[in-house]
Amino acid sequence: MPAASPSADPGDLTVPLLLGWEYVAVVLGLVLALVVVVSLVGAARAGRGGRSEWQAWLDARSAPEDAGDPRA
């Protein structure tokens, strides 16, 4: 007859602490990294073409009024 296996001590962790949660943590980490990359690319892209439009608006604002305008 085979020998009986010893029983675990009370309070002994026989199940891994994360038991499947490491997959959830990896997926969340990948999603977070993707969000950061998309945000950085979007911020870099938005700053590229908006400067000329902003400058044109400022130039139009500070331009002298037209002397031929009958309402003036």
All heavy atoms as TSV, in Angstrom:
chain	resi	resn	atom	element	x	y	z
A	1	MET	N	N	0.844	-1.161	0.000
A	1	MET	CA	C	0.000	0.000	0.000
A	1	MET	C	C	0.898	1.235	0.000
A	1	MET	O	O	1.845	1.303	0.767
A	1	MET	CB	C	-0.883	-0.017	1.236
A	1	MET	CG	C	-1.810	1.090	1.172
A	1	MET	SD	S	-3.168	1.299	2.269
A	1	MET	CE	C	-3.360	0.204	3.487
A	2	PRO	N	N	0.582	2.249	-0.872
A	2	PRO	CA	C	1.441	3.443	-0.921
A	2	PRO	C	C	1.280	4.289	0.326
A	2	PRO	O	O	0.245	4.289	0.992
A	2	PRO	CB	C	0.943	4.178	-2.152
A	2	PRO	CG	C	-0.427	3.671	-2.417
A	2	PRO	CD	C	-0.478	2.291	-1.842
A	3	ALA	N	N	2.350	5.024	0.630
A	3	ALA	CA	C	2.321	5.882	1.825
A	3	ALA	C	C	1.384	7.064	1.593
A	3	ALA	O	O	1.285	7.602	0.493
A	3	ALA	CB	C	3.723	6.379	2.124
A	4	ALA	N	N	0.691	7.466	2.634
A	4	ALA	CA	C	-0.239	8.599	2.542
A	4	ALA	C	C	0.557	9.892	2.430
A	4	ALA	O	O	1.580	10.070	3.090
A	4	ALA	CB	C	-1.132	8.628	3.766
A	5	SER	N	N	0.077	10.787	1.592
A	5	SER	CA	C	0.777	12.069	1.447
A	5	SER	C	C	0.496	12.930	2.678
A	5	SER	O	O	-0.598	12.894	3.237
A	5	SER	CB	C	0.323	12.778	0.170
A	5	SER	OG	O	-1.061	13.052	0.226
A	6	PRO	N	N	1.482	13.702	3.089
A	6	PRO	CA	C	1.268	14.530	4.284
A	6	PRO	C	C	0.261	15.645	3.992
A	6	PRO	O	O	0.210	16.195	2.902
A	6	PRO	CB	C	2.653	15.097	4.578
A	6	PRO	CG	C	3.398	15.002	3.295
A	6	PRO	CD	C	2.806	13.842	2.550
A	7	SER	N	N	-0.561	15.921	4.970
A	7	SER	CA	C	-1.553	16.979	4.797
A	7	SER	C	C	-0.871	18.345	4.962
A	7	SER	O	O	0.130	18.473	5.654
A	7	SER	CB	C	-2.684	16.843	5.808
A	7	SER	OG	O	-2.163	16.988	7.108
A	8	ALA	N	N	-1.422	19.342	4.305
A	8	ALA	CA	C	-0.856	20.690	4.375
A	8	ALA	C	C	-1.135	21.299	5.738
A	8	ALA	O	O	-2.151	21.025	6.371
A	8	ALA	CB	C	-1.466	21.555	3.290
A	9	ASP	N	N	-0.195	22.126	6.161
A	9	ASP	CA	C	-0.385	22.836	7.428
A	9	ASP	C	C	-1.491	23.874	7.263
A	9	ASP	O	O	-1.658	24.448	6.190
A	9	ASP	CB	C	0.911	23.538	7.842
A	9	ASP	CG	C	2.020	22.555	8.160
A	9	ASP	OD1	O	1.700	21.445	8.623
A	9	ASP	OD2	O	3.199	22.906	7.942
A	10	PRO	N	N	-2.229	24.141	8.326
A	10	PRO	CA	C	-3.271	25.182	8.239
A	10	PRO	C	C	-2.640	26.529	7.886
A	10	PRO	O	O	-1.622	26.918	8.438
A	10	PRO	CB	C	-3.882	25.208	9.627
A	10	PRO	CG	C	-3.532	23.894	10.241
A	10	PRO	CD	C	-2.245	23.476	9.609
A	11	GLY	N	N	-3.248	27.251	6.950
A	11	GLY	CA	C	-2.734	28.549	6.546
A	11	GLY	C	C	-1.669	28.481	5.464
A	11	GLY	O	O	-1.193	29.506	4.994
A	12	ASP	N	N	-1.300	27.272	5.051
A	12	ASP	CA	C	-0.292	27.114	4.002
A	12	ASP	C	C	-0.935	27.426	2.650
A	12	ASP	O	O	-2.001	26.920	2.324
A	12	ASP	CB	C	0.234	25.675	4.009
A	12	ASP	CG	C	1.392	25.496	3.057
A	12	ASP	OD1	O	2.033	26.500	2.719
A	12	ASP	OD2	O	1.653	24.342	2.664
A	13	LEU	N	N	-0.266	28.293	1.881
A	13	LEU	CA	C	-0.802	28.656	0.566
A	13	LEU	C	C	-0.455	27.564	-0.435
A	13	LEU	O	O	0.696	27.377	-0.795
A	13	LEU	CB	C	-0.228	29.996	0.098
A	13	LEU	CG	C	-0.677	31.227	0.868
A	13	LEU	CD1	C	0.014	32.462	0.332
A	13	LEU	CD2	C	-2.178	31.397	0.752
A	14	THR	N	N	-1.481	26.855	-0.868
A	14	THR	CA	C	-1.253	25.808	-1.854
A	14	THR	C	C	-1.677	26.266	-3.242
A	14	THR	O	O	-1.425	25.598	-4.221
A	14	THR	CB	C	-2.043	24.546	-1.483
A	14	THR	OG1	O	-3.419	24.886	-1.371
A	14	THR	CG2	C	-1.535	23.968	-0.176
A	15	VAL	N	N	-2.343	27.395	-3.312
A	15	VAL	CA	C	-2.788	27.961	-4.579
A	15	VAL	C	C	-1.951	29.215	-4.819
A	15	VAL	O	O	-1.756	30.008	-3.911
A	15	VAL	CB	C	-4.285	28.320	-4.515
A	15	VAL	CG1	C	-4.744	28.985	-5.804
A	15	VAL	CG2	C	-5.119	27.102	-4.219
A	16	PRO	N	N	-1.441	29.415	-6.044
A	16	PRO	CA	C	-0.667	30.626	-6.320
A	16	PRO	C	C	-1.469	31.885	-5.996
A	16	PRO	O	O	-2.693	31.925	-6.186
A	16	PRO	CB	C	-0.373	30.545	-7.805
A	16	PRO	CG	C	-0.567	29.127	-8.184
A	16	PRO	CD	C	-1.542	28.551	-7.205
A	17	LEU	N	N	-0.781	32.889	-5.526
A	17	LEU	CA	C	-1.441	34.113	-5.076
A	17	LEU	C	C	-2.215	34.795	-6.203
A	17	LEU	O	O	-3.311	35.286	-6.003
A	17	LEU	CB	C	-0.387	35.074	-4.498
A	17	LEU	CG	C	-0.910	36.364	-3.885
A	17	LEU	CD1	C	-1.819	36.050	-2.704
A	17	LEU	CD2	C	0.234	37.240	-3.431
A	18	LEU	N	N	-1.668	34.824	-7.400
A	18	LEU	CA	C	-2.319	35.545	-8.491
A	18	LEU	C	C	-3.289	34.679	-9.303
A	18	LEU	O	O	-4.131	35.214	-9.994
A	18	LEU	CB	C	-1.265	36.163	-9.417
A	18	LEU	CG	C	-0.421	37.249	-8.768
A	18	LEU	CD1	C	0.625	37.746	-9.744
A	18	LEU	CD2	C	-1.277	38.391	-8.284
A	19	LEU	N	N	-3.172	33.398	-9.287
A	19	LEU	CA	C	-4.068	32.433	-9.924
A	19	LEU	C	C	-4.913	32.998	-11.061
A	19	LEU	O	O	-6.088	33.247	-10.939
A	19	LEU	CB	C	-5.015	31.801	-8.905
A	19	LEU	CG	C	-5.874	30.653	-9.453
A	19	LEU	CD1	C	-5.002	29.518	-9.913
A	19	LEU	CD2	C	-6.870	30.192	-8.440
A	20	GLY	N	N	-4.276	33.266	-12.173
A	20	GLY	CA	C	-4.991	33.738	-13.348
A	20	GLY	C	C	-5.041	35.245	-13.485
A	20	GLY	O	O	-5.310	35.763	-14.555
A	21	TRP	N	N	-4.797	35.979	-12.423
A	21	TRP	CA	C	-4.848	37.433	-12.480
A	21	TRP	C	C	-3.663	38.019	-13.243
A	21	TRP	O	O	-3.711	39.165	-13.685
A	21	TRP	CB	C	-4.902	38.029	-11.071
A	21	TRP	CG	C	-6.252	37.849	-10.451
A	21	TRP	CD1	C	-6.618	36.907	-9.563
A	21	TRP	CD2	C	-7.419	38.639	-10.713
A	21	TRP	NE1	N	-7.940	37.046	-9.244
A	21	TRP	CE2	C	-8.449	38.100	-9.931
A	21	TRP	CE3	C	-7.689	39.717	-11.535
A	21	TRP	CZ2	C	-9.734	38.637	-9.949
A	21	TRP	CZ3	C	-8.968	40.250	-11.547
A	21	TRP	CH2	C	-9.979	39.704	-10.758
A	22	GLU	N	N	-2.604	37.224	-13.401
A	22	GLU	CA	C	-1.460	37.755	-14.156
A	22	GLU	C	C	-1.844	38.017	-15.606
A	22	GLU	O	O	-1.345	38.945	-16.237
A	22	GLU	CB	C	-0.243	36.841	-14.071
A	22	GLU	CG	C	-0.439	35.466	-14.656
A	22	GLU	CD	C	-0.956	34.428	-13.664
A	22	GLU	OE1	O	-1.270	34.781	-12.524
A	22	GLU	OE2	O	-1.041	33.263	-14.065
A	23	TYR	N	N	-2.764	37.246	-16.154
A	23	TYR	CA	C	-3.235	37.474	-17.523
A	23	TYR	C	C	-4.013	38.791	-17.610
A	23	TYR	O	O	-3.873	39.547	-18.571
A	23	TYR	CB	C	-4.090	36.310	-18.007
A	23	TYR	CG	C	-3.346	35.000	-18.006
A	23	TYR	CD1	C	-3.732	33.948	-17.192
A	23	TYR	CD2	C	-2.229	34.827	-18.818
A	23	TYR	CE1	C	-3.043	32.752	-17.180
A	23	TYR	CE2	C	-1.521	33.640	-18.820
A	23	TYR	CZ	C	-1.931	32.606	-17.995
A	23	TYR	OH	O	-1.230	31.428	-17.993
A	24	VAL	N	N	-4.830	39.037	-16.623
A	24	VAL	CA	C	-5.586	40.290	-16.585
A	24	VAL	C	C	-4.625	41.471	-16.469
A	24	VAL	O	O	-4.778	42.483	-17.153
A	24	VAL	CB	C	-6.596	40.282	-15.414
A	24	VAL	CG1	C	-7.288	41.622	-15.276
A	24	VAL	CG2	C	-7.608	39.168	-15.594
A	25	ALA	N	N	-3.607	41.345	-15.632
A	25	ALA	CA	C	-2.630	42.422	-15.462
A	25	ALA	C	C	-1.849	42.668	-16.752
A	25	ALA	O	O	-1.584	43.808	-17.115
A	25	ALA	CB	C	-1.687	42.085	-14.315
A	26	VAL	N	N	-1.504	41.612	-17.471
A	26	VAL	CA	C	-0.773	41.760	-18.739
A	26	VAL	C	C	-1.651	42.463	-19.770
A	26	VAL	O	O	-1.196	43.378	-20.460
A	26	VAL	CB	C	-0.295	40.384	-19.257
A	26	VAL	CG1	C	0.170	40.475	-20.693
A	26	VAL	CG2	C	0.801	39.852	-18.367
A	27	VAL	N	N	-2.907	42.072	-19.869
A	27	VAL	CA	C	-3.822	42.700	-20.829
A	27	VAL	C	C	-4.024	44.175	-20.481
A	27	VAL	O	O	-3.988	45.044	-21.362
A	27	VAL	CB	C	-5.165	41.951	-20.888
A	27	VAL	CG1	C	-6.206	42.738	-21.675
A	27	VAL	CG2	C	-4.967	40.579	-21.492
A	28	LEU	N	N	-4.225	44.484	-19.217
A	28	LEU	CA	C	-4.389	45.879	-18.809
A	28	LEU	C	C	-3.127	46.688	-19.081
A	28	LEU	O	O	-3.201	47.848	-19.493
A	28	LEU	CB	C	-4.767	45.960	-17.329
A	28	LEU	CG	C	-6.189	45.553	-16.982
A	28	LEU	CD1	C	-6.395	45.607	-15.470
A	28	LEU	CD2	C	-7.185	46.441	-17.684
A	29	GLY	N	N	-1.968	46.098	-18.857
A	29	GLY	CA	C	-0.711	46.782	-19.154
A	29	GLY	C	C	-0.559	47.068	-20.632
A	29	GLY	O	O	-0.121	48.158	-21.024
A	30	LEU	N	N	-0.928	46.107	-21.479
A	30	LEU	CA	C	-0.859	46.326	-22.923
A	30	LEU	C	C	-1.838	47.406	-23.383
A	30	LEU	O	O	-1.502	48.237	-24.237
A	30	LEU	CB	C	-1.126	45.015	-23.663
A	30	LEU	CG	C	-0.028	43.956	-23.559
A	30	LEU	CD1	C	-0.490	42.665	-24.222
A	30	LEU	CD2	C	1.256	44.459	-24.182
A	31	VAL	N	N	-3.036	47.401	-22.826
A	31	VAL	CA	C	-4.028	48.425	-23.176
A	31	VAL	C	C	-3.535	49.803	-22.738
A	31	VAL	O	O	-3.643	50.781	-23.480
A	31	VAL	CB	C	-5.406	48.099	-22.560
A	31	VAL	CG1	C	-6.355	49.274	-22.661
A	31	VAL	CG2	C	-6.000	46.875	-23.219
A	32	LEU	N	N	-2.958	49.890	-21.559
A	32	LEU	CA	C	-2.430	51.159	-21.066
A	32	LEU	C	C	-1.284	51.655	-21.950
A	32	LEU	O	O	-1.219	52.841	-22.287
A	32	LEU	CB	C	-1.956	51.016	-19.621
A	32	LEU	CG	C	-1.430	52.273	-18.948
A	32	LEU	CD1	C	-2.528	53.320	-18.858
A	32	LEU	CD2	C	-0.889	51.956	-17.579
A	33	ALA	N	N	-0.404	50.768	-22.349
A	33	ALA	CA	C	0.699	51.146	-23.232
A	33	ALA	C	C	0.158	51.624	-24.581
A	33	ALA	O	O	0.655	52.614	-25.142
A	33	ALA	CB	C	1.648	49.966	-23.422
A	34	LEU	N	N	-0.861	50.974	-25.103
A	34	LEU	CA	C	-1.462	51.383	-26.371
A	34	LEU	C	C	-2.102	52.766	-26.253
A	34	LEU	O	O	-1.966	53.601	-27.154
A	34	LEU	CB	C	-2.500	50.349	-26.810
A	34	LEU	CG	C	-3.198	50.632	-28.128
A	34	LEU	CD1	C	-2.198	50.583	-29.283
A	34	LEU	CD2	C	-4.316	49.640	-28.345
A	35	VAL	N	N	-2.772	53.036	-25.148
A	35	VAL	CA	C	-3.389	54.344	-24.928
A	35	VAL	C	C	-2.316	55.428	-24.877
A	35	VAL	O	O	-2.477	56.508	-25.454
A	35	VAL	CB	C	-4.231	54.336	-23.636
A	35	VAL	CG1	C	-4.605	55.734	-23.202
A	35	VAL	CG2	C	-5.479	53.493	-23.841
A	36	VAL	N	N	-1.208	55.165	-24.213
A	36	VAL	CA	C	-0.124	56.144	-24.128
A	36	VAL	C	C	0.463	56.421	-25.512
A	36	VAL	O	O	0.677	57.579	-25.889
A	36	VAL	CB	C	0.971	55.663	-23.147
A	36	VAL	CG1	C	2.218	56.507	-23.258
A	36	VAL	CG2	C	0.450	55.679	-21.719
A	37	VAL	N	N	0.687	55.382	-26.295
A	37	VAL	CA	C	1.254	55.563	-27.642
A	37	VAL	C	C	0.296	56.345	-28.523
A	37	VAL	O	O	0.708	57.284	-29.221
A	37	VAL	CB	C	1.602	54.187	-28.265
A	37	VAL	CG1	C	1.897	54.319	-29.748
A	37	VAL	CG2	C	2.767	53.570	-27.534
A	38	VAL	N	N	-0.985	56.009	-28.503
A	38	VAL	CA	C	-1.970	56.715	-29.325
A	38	VAL	C	C	-2.072	58.177	-28.889
A	38	VAL	O	O	-2.170	59.082	-29.727
A	38	VAL	CB	C	-3.340	56.010	-29.263
A	38	VAL	CG1	C	-4.444	56.872	-29.862
A	38	VAL	CG2	C	-3.273	54.677	-29.971
A	39	SER	N	N	-2.015	58.446	-27.605
A	39	SER	CA	C	-2.071	59.820	-27.109
A	39	SER	C	C	-0.858	60.622	-27.564
A	39	SER	O	O	-0.989	61.781	-27.972
A	39	SER	CB	C	-2.151	59.836	-25.580
A	39	SER	OG	O	-3.324	59.208	-25.154
A	40	LEU	N	N	0.313	60.023	-27.484
A	40	LEU	CA	C	1.522	60.723	-27.914
A	40	LEU	C	C	1.507	61.009	-29.410
A	40	LEU	O	O	1.873	62.102	-29.852
A	40	LEU	CB	C	2.759	59.914	-27.534
A	40	LEU	CG	C	3.087	59.850	-26.047
A	40	LEU	CD1	C	4.265	58.921	-25.806
A	40	LEU	CD2	C	3.373	61.230	-25.501
A	41	VAL	N	N	1.076	60.036	-30.201
A	41	VAL	CA	C	1.006	60.241	-31.648
A	41	VAL	C	C	-0.037	61.312	-31.975
A	41	VAL	O	O	0.194	62.185	-32.814
A	41	VAL	CB	C	0.691	58.916	-32.372
A	41	VAL	CG1	C	0.323	59.145	-33.827
A	41	VAL	CG2	C	1.868	57.980	-32.254
A	42	GLY	N	N	-1.165	61.278	-31.309
A	42	GLY	CA	C	-2.199	62.283	-31.543
A	42	GLY	C	C	-1.759	63.677	-31.151
A	42	GLY	O	O	-2.039	64.652	-31.848
A	43	ALA	N	N	-1.050	63.798	-30.047
A	43	ALA	CA	C	-0.560	65.107	-29.612
A	43	ALA	C	C	0.493	65.640	-30.573
A	43	ALA	O	O	0.524	66.836	-30.879
A	43	ALA	CB	C	0.010	65.007	-28.202
A	44	ALA	N	N	1.356	64.789	-31.060
A	44	ALA	CA	C	2.388	65.224	-31.999
A	44	ALA	C	C	1.765	65.621	-33.331
A	44	ALA	O	O	2.207	66.570	-33.975
A	44	ALA	CB	C	3.404	64.106	-32.206
A	45	ARG	N	N	0.735	64.908	-33.731
A	45	ARG	CA	C	0.097	65.198	-35.010
A	45	ARG	C	C	-0.739	66.469	-34.937
A	45	ARG	O	O	-0.795	67.233	-35.896
A	45	ARG	CB	C	-0.791	64.018	-35.373
A	45	ARG	CG	C	-1.240	64.022	-36.758
A	45	ARG	CD	C	-1.762	62.672	-37.120
A	45	ARG	NE	N	-1.466	62.492	-38.516
A	45	ARG	CZ	C	-1.817	61.479	-39.205
A	45	ARG	NH1	N	-2.430	60.489	-38.624
A	45	ARG	NH2	N	-1.538	61.396	-40.474
A	46	ALA	N	N	-1.399	66.720	-33.817
A	46	ALA	CA	C	-2.257	67.899	-33.682
A	46	ALA	C	C	-1.426	69.179	-33.662
A	46	ALA	O	O	-1.874	70.212	-34.140
A	46	ALA	CB	C	-3.089	67.792	-32.407
A	47	GLY	N	N	-0.235	69.145	-33.138
A	47	GLY	CA	C	0.595	70.325	-33.060
A	47	GLY	C	C	1.264	70.675	-34.369
A	47	GLY	O	O	1.875	71.729	-34.496
A	48	ARG	N	N	1.168	69.811	-35.348
A	48	ARG	CA	C	1.883	70.015	-36.598
A	48	ARG	C	C	1.233	71.087	-37.468
A	48	ARG	O	O	1.903	71.989	-37.947
A	48	ARG	CB	C	1.941	68.698	-37.369
A	48	ARG	CG	C	2.972	68.730	-38.472
A	48	ARG	CD	C	2.994	67.457	-39.250
A	48	ARG	NE	N	3.212	66.296	-38.388
A	48	ARG	CZ	C	3.123	65.066	-38.811
A	48	ARG	NH1	N	2.802	64.820	-40.055
A	48	ARG	NH2	N	3.348	64.063	-37.996
A	49	GLY	N	N	-0.076	71.021	-37.737
A	49	GLY	CA	C	-0.703	71.906	-38.707
A	49	GLY	C	C	-1.497	73.051	-38.104
A	49	GLY	O	O	-1.854	73.991	-38.798
A	50	GLY	N	N	-1.801	73.021	-36.843
A	50	GLY	CA	C	-2.641	74.039	-36.231
A	50	GLY	C	C	-1.940	75.371	-36.023
A	50	GLY	O	O	-2.581	76.394	-35.848
A	51	ARG	N	N	-0.649	75.383	-36.047
A	51	ARG	CA	C	0.105	76.616	-35.783
A	51	ARG	C	C	-0.151	77.672	-36.847
A	51	ARG	O	O	-0.335	78.843	-36.527
A	51	ARG	CB	C	1.599	76.291	-35.701
A	51	ARG	CG	C	2.453	77.480	-35.475
A	51	ARG	CD	C	2.634	77.720	-34.014
A	51	ARG	NE	N	3.564	78.816	-33.826
A	51	ARG	CZ	C	3.382	79.772	-32.964
A	51	ARG	NH1	N	2.330	79.748	-32.189
A	51	ARG	NH2	N	4.238	80.733	-32.831
A	52	SER	N	N	-0.185	77.296	-38.119
A	52	SER	CA	C	-0.385	78.269	-39.183
A	52	SER	C	C	-1.801	78.856	-39.121
A	52	SER	O	O	-1.986	80.052	-39.368
A	52	SER	CB	C	-0.124	77.644	-40.542
A	52	SER	OG	O	-1.013	76.568	-40.756
A	53	GLU	N	N	-2.791	78.053	-38.793
A	53	GLU	CA	C	-4.156	78.563	-38.659
A	53	GLU	C	C	-4.257	79.539	-37.494
A	53	GLU	O	O	-4.909	80.577	-37.600
A	53	GLU	CB	C	-5.120	77.404	-38.462
A	53	GLU	CG	C	-5.248	76.512	-39.678
A	53	GLU	CD	C	-6.107	75.301	-39.391
A	53	GLU	OE1	O	-6.700	75.225	-38.299
A	53	GLU	OE2	O	-6.183	74.426	-40.264
A	54	TRP	N	N	-3.627	79.224	-36.402
A	54	TRP	CA	C	-3.629	80.096	-35.228
A	54	TRP	C	C	-2.917	81.408	-35.551
A	54	TRP	O	O	-3.391	82.487	-35.196
A	54	TRP	CB	C	-2.959	79.374	-34.072
A	54	TRP	CG	C	-2.835	80.178	-32.827
A	54	TRP	CD1	C	-1.702	80.682	-32.295
A	54	TRP	CD2	C	-3.887	80.571	-31.949
A	54	TRP	NE1	N	-1.982	81.363	-31.148
A	54	TRP	CE2	C	-3.312	81.318	-30.915
A	54	TRP	CE3	C	-5.260	80.377	-31.948
A	54	TRP	CZ2	C	-4.065	81.870	-29.877
A	54	TRP	CZ3	C	-6.006	80.922	-30.920
A	54	TRP	CH2	C	-5.407	81.653	-29.907
A	55	GLN	N	N	-1.811	81.333	-36.243
A	55	GLN	CA	C	-1.074	82.532	-36.613
A	55	GLN	C	C	-1.889	83.390	-37.578
A	55	GLN	O	O	-1.898	84.618	-37.469
A	55	GLN	CB	C	0.272	82.153	-37.238
A	55	GLN	CG	C	1.210	83.330	-37.393
A	55	GLN	CD	C	1.608	83.934	-36.053
A	55	GLN	OE1	O	1.867	83.212	-35.101
A	55	GLN	NE2	N	1.636	85.240	-35.985
A	56	ALA	N	N	-2.580	82.770	-38.523
A	56	ALA	CA	C	-3.428	83.512	-39.458
A	56	ALA	C	C	-4.553	84.217	-38.721
A	56	ALA	O	O	-4.894	85.364	-39.026
A	56	ALA	CB	C	-3.982	82.574	-40.521
A	57	TRP	N	N	-5.127	83.578	-37.733
A	57	TRP	CA	C	-6.201	84.199	-36.948
A	57	TRP	C	C	-5.677	85.391	-36.171
A	57	TRP	O	O	-6.318	86.443	-36.124
A	57	TRP	CB	C	-6.803	83.155	-36.003
A	57	TRP	CG	C	-7.923	83.700	-35.175
A	57	TRP	CD1	C	-9.203	83.926	-35.581
A	57	TRP	CD2	C	-7.854	84.087	-33.803
A	57	TRP	NE1	N	-9.936	84.423	-34.538
A	57	TRP	CE2	C	-9.130	84.536	-33.438
A	57	TRP	CE3	C	-6.848	84.100	-32.855
A	57	TRP	CZ2	C	-9.418	84.992	-32.168
A	57	TRP	CZ3	C	-7.129	84.553	-31.587
A	57	TRP	CH2	C	-8.412	85.001	-31.251
A	58	LEU	N	N	-4.491	85.239	-35.583
A	58	LEU	CA	C	-3.904	86.357	-34.850
A	58	LEU	C	C	-3.564	87.517	-35.786
A	58	LEU	O	O	-3.772	88.687	-35.447
A	58	LEU	CB	C	-2.644	85.901	-34.115
A	58	LEU	CG	C	-2.868	85.025	-32.887
A	58	LEU	CD1	C	-1.524	84.572	-32.339
A	58	LEU	CD2	C	-3.632	85.771	-31.819
A	59	ASP	N	N	-3.032	87.225	-36.960
A	59	ASP	CA	C	-2.705	88.270	-37.929
A	59	ASP	C	C	-3.961	89.007	-38.386
A	59	ASP	O	O	-3.957	90.237	-38.526
A	59	ASP	CB	C	-1.974	87.675	-39.135
A	59	ASP	CG	C	-0.575	87.206	-38.787
A	59	ASP	OD1	O	-0.035	87.649	-37.739
A	59	ASP	OD2	O	-0.012	86.380	-39.545
A	60	ALA	N	N	-5.042	88.277	-38.621
A	60	ALA	CA	C	-6.291	88.903	-39.053
A	60	ALA	C	C	-6.873	89.767	-37.946
A	60	ALA	O	O	-7.492	90.805	-38.210
A	60	ALA	CB	C	-7.295	87.827	-39.468
A	61	ARG	N	N	-6.672	89.381	-36.730
A	61	ARG	CA	C	-7.192	90.138	-35.603
A	61	ARG	C	C	-6.465	91.457	-35.417
A	61	ARG	O	O	-7.055	92.462	-35.044
A	61	ARG	CB	C	-7.022	89.298	-34.334
A	61	ARG	CG	C	-8.272	89.171	-33.555
A	61	ARG	CD	C	-8.038	88.417	-32.304
A	61	ARG	NE	N	-8.422	89.313	-31.239
A	61	ARG	CZ	C	-8.094	89.191	-30.000
A	61	ARG	NH1	N	-7.336	88.216	-29.628
A	61	ARG	NH2	N	-8.504	90.037	-29.110
A	62	SER	N	N	-5.163	91.439	-35.650
A	62	SER	CA	C	-4.378	92.630	-35.408
A	62	SER	C	C	-4.202	93.487	-36.663
A	62	SER	O	O	-3.542	94.506	-36.624
A	62	SER	CB	C	-3.003	92.243	-34.861
A	62	SER	OG	O	-2.320	91.455	-35.806
A	63	ALA	N	N	-4.815	93.068	-37.785
A	63	ALA	CA	C	-4.703	93.852	-39.018
A	63	ALA	C	C	-5.492	95.149	-38.881
A	63	ALA	O	O	-6.540	95.178	-38.218
A	63	ALA	CB	C	-5.224	93.026	-40.197
A	64	PRO	N	N	-5.019	96.238	-39.494
A	64	PRO	CA	C	-5.761	97.506	-39.416
A	64	PRO	C	C	-7.085	97.377	-40.144
A	64	PRO	O	O	-7.240	96.612	-41.102
A	64	PRO	CB	C	-4.835	98.504	-40.100
A	64	PRO	CG	C	-3.907	97.688	-40.918
A	64	PRO	CD	C	-3.806	96.356	-40.260
A	65	GLU	N	N	-8.063	98.143	-39.676
A	65	GLU	CA	C	-9.390	98.105	-40.294
A	65	GLU	C	C	-9.329	98.698	-41.687
A	65	GLU	O	O	-8.539	99.604	-41.964
A	65	GLU	CB	C	-10.375	98.848	-39.428
A	65	GLU	CG	C	-10.644	98.171	-38.107
A	65	GLU	CD	C	-11.726	98.899	-37.319
A	65	GLU	OE1	O	-12.505	99.640	-37.915
A	65	GLU	OE2	O	-11.757	98.704	-36.111
A	66	ASP	N	N	-10.190	98.233	-42.541
A	66	ASP	CA	C	-10.251	98.722	-43.910
A	66	ASP	C	C	-10.836	100.133	-43.929
A	66	ASP	O	O	-11.905	100.381	-43.368
A	66	ASP	CB	C	-11.102	97.773	-44.754
A	66	ASP	CG	C	-11.030	98.087	-46.232
A	66	ASP	OD1	O	-10.146	98.847	-46.648
A	66	ASP	OD2	O	-11.869	97.557	-46.953
A	67	ALA	N	N	-10.138	101.068	-44.578
A	67	ALA	CA	C	-10.592	102.454	-44.602
A	67	ALA	C	C	-11.818	102.626	-45.493
A	67	ALA	O	O	-12.563	103.584	-45.346
A	67	ALA	CB	C	-9.463	103.358	-45.077
A	68	GLY	N	N	-12.033	101.728	-46.422
A	68	GLY	CA	C	-13.167	101.862	-47.357
A	68	GLY	C	C	-14.439	101.247	-46.827
A	68	GLY	O	O	-15.447	101.238	-47.548
A	69	ASP	N	N	-14.478	100.777	-45.614
A	69	ASP	CA	C	-15.679	100.162	-45.056
A	69	ASP	C	C	-16.700	101.255	-44.742
A	69	ASP	O	O	-16.433	102.151	-43.946
A	69	ASP	CB	C	-15.320	99.366	-43.814
A	69	ASP	CG	C	-16.458	98.502	-43.311
A	69	ASP	OD1	O	-17.488	98.406	-44.008
A	69	ASP	OD2	O	-16.317	97.942	-42.204
A	70	PRO	N	N	-17.898	101.241	-45.334
A	70	PRO	CA	C	-18.877	102.312	-45.099
A	70	PRO	C	C	-19.453	102.289	-43.681
A	70	PRO	O	O	-19.957	103.297	-43.220
A	70	PRO	CB	C	-19.963	102.032	-46.139
A	70	PRO	CG	C	-19.828	100.606	-46.487
A	70	PRO	CD	C	-18.362	100.274	-46.298
A	71	ARG	N	N	-19.380	101.176	-42.991
A	71	ARG	CA	C	-19.927	101.118	-41.626
A	71	ARG	C	C	-19.009	101.784	-40.610
A	71	ARG	O	O	-19.417	102.076	-39.522
A	71	ARG	CB	C	-20.168	99.668	-41.222
A	71	ARG	CG	C	-21.259	99.020	-42.076
A	71	ARG	CD	C	-21.451	97.594	-41.684
A	71	ARG	NE	N	-20.255	96.856	-42.170
A	71	ARG	CZ	C	-19.986	95.611	-41.885
A	71	ARG	NH1	N	-20.778	94.929	-41.085
A	71	ARG	NH2	N	-18.926	95.025	-42.364
A	72	ALA	N	N	-17.775	102.028	-40.957
A	72	ALA	CA	C	-16.800	102.563	-39.996
A	72	ALA	C	C	-16.928	104.036	-39.797
A	72	ALA	O	O	-17.377	104.828	-40.484
A	72	ALA	CB	C	-15.388	102.229	-40.446
